Each structure stands twice: as C-alpha cells, then as structure tokens.
Amino acid sequence: MSIIREFYQGELRPNEVNFKNPVYSSNFARYERTTEQLKKSLSKKQKKLLESLIGNFFSMEYEFGREMYTAGFAMGVKLTAESFCTKTH
C-alpha cells in the first residue's frame, strides 16, 4: 500500500511508533518511579494536585509534539521542493 493511501485511511500515525530512544525511556522510567514514590507520601488533596500537574504536563507534551511534527513535516516538504528546483550543474 502507498503511504498516501495509508495516510488517507488513517493507518499512518507517527505518534504511535514504538519510540526506542534509550535516554527518553530511562528518563520516563525515573519519572514514573519518582511520581509513584511521591504519591505514597501525599495526602488526598495533594494527590489531586499532583494528578492535575501530571495531566497538564502530558497535555503540554502532546501540544509540543504536534507542533514539532508539523514544523518538521513542513521543513521536509520545503527541502524536497527545493531539491527539485535547484540546478546543480
């Protein structure tokens, strides 16, 4: 199947690719461990604040990822267009 058809049919979702960056994975594992340790020491009210903070963090991450994907995609298209328009000889 072509990438254009996959994109049209909603089968192309780059954000769902298995992310294998070891530095990111290590940092995320530490984040989860630290969050769980912190939750154990908090009152119910404080846990609600922490959950809100975590939700806000992931919302920010989502928006950042969306903007960076858009910027990267646009840059790739511009590079492709320029490569077809540039005379090299």
HELIX and SHEET records of a PDB file:
HELIX    1   1 ILE A    3  TYR A    8  1                                   6    
HELIX    2   2 PRO A   14  GLU A   16  5                                   3    
HELIX    3   3 PRO A   22  LYS A   40  1                                  19    
HELIX    4   4 LYS A   44  CYS A   85  1                                  42    
END                                                                             
